[in-house]
Amino acid sequence: MNVRVRPLKPSDLAAVSRIERRITGSRRTSSLVRNLRKYLATGDPGSCLAAEVEGRVVGFVVGEIRPWEFGEDREVGWIRVVGVDPDYQGKGVGRALGERLLRYFRTKGVRRTRTVVEWDAGDVIAYFRTLGFERGDGITLEMDLR
Ligand SMILES: CC(C)(COP(=O)(O)OP(=O)(O)OC[C@H]1O[C@@H](n2cnc3c(N)ncnc32)[C@H](O)[C@@H]1OP(=O)(O)O)[C@@H](O)C(=O)NCCC(=O)NCCS
């Protein structure tokens, strides 16, 4: 299967929304999709990629280079979200997206990359491990403010 990875464009947002809803099983448009248009204009568009198969967007990744972070003396490349259409999973699309993003981070001088995944998302963790990620020392803390 020929996978073409290219920059994500505002016109891809409907496809991103479709893929995300298929993965999550939700009918709601998420804050990711609502905010992505602005992020593409003001954030780090080089970190946002789409994967096409036969002209159809079947996957995406949204990253970010954070210029400073506690305990770090240089930028950290974060992978904020990655998603592949369930019909196209397991065919190398996620690997193509991930490797391209890591290459981008390296060209920008980034020496460390991070992501946060659910502890029980074994498939996503397996995917990140194949890219070279290992469990870090940090833990995430969160709190419901309602
Ligand atoms: C995780 C995900 C991005 C992987 O993309 P993909 O296109 O299916 O993955 P690929 O086919 O490119 O596989 C890449 C590697 O990951 C591994 N992998 C992918 N899915 C896996 C799974 N379900 N179980 C175990 N390993 C898996 C493969 O073994 C492969 O390794 P290899 O290249 O050495 O053979 C995709 O399955 C997905 O979108 N899942 C839902 C994502 C999600 O919940 N996102 C929200 C959190 S960010």
The ligand as an ORCA input file, in Angstrom:
! r2SCAN-3c Opt
* xyz 0 1
  C      -2.091      3.294     17.127
  C      -2.268      3.638     15.634
  C      -1.950      5.110     15.406
  C      -1.218      2.792     14.870
  O      -1.347      3.077     13.496
  P      -1.374      1.888     12.449
  O      -1.405      2.454     11.083
  O      -2.448      0.936     12.821
  O       0.064      1.219     12.766
  P       1.083      0.573     11.739
  O       0.373     -0.397     10.869
  O       1.858      1.643     11.061
  O       2.015     -0.214     12.730
  C       3.230      0.349     13.223
  C       3.771     -0.541     14.304
  O       2.915     -0.459     15.462
  C       2.555     -1.781     15.883
  N       1.114     -1.787     16.159
  C       0.165     -1.056     15.559
  N      -1.052     -1.371     16.048
  C      -0.844     -2.337     16.966
  C      -1.717     -3.088     17.804
  N      -3.045     -2.925     17.795
  N      -1.170     -4.029     18.615
  C       0.175     -4.222     18.644
  N       1.043     -3.545     17.851
  C       0.533     -2.609     17.040
  C       2.781     -2.710     14.712
  O       3.229     -3.968     15.146
  C       3.818     -2.000     13.855
  O       5.113     -2.487     14.106
  P       6.031     -2.939     12.876
  O       6.030     -1.783     11.895
  O       7.335     -3.203     13.502
  O       5.359     -4.139     12.297
  C      -3.661      3.286     15.094
  O      -3.902      1.929     15.227
  C      -4.766      4.086     15.767
  O      -5.118      5.159     15.289
  N      -5.322      3.553     16.866
  C      -6.282      4.331     17.653
  C      -5.527      5.560     18.129
  C      -5.979      6.241     19.340
  O      -6.660      5.684     20.191
  N      -5.543      7.508     19.395
  C      -5.777      8.294     20.505
  C      -4.541      8.394     21.378
  S      -3.283      9.461     20.691
*
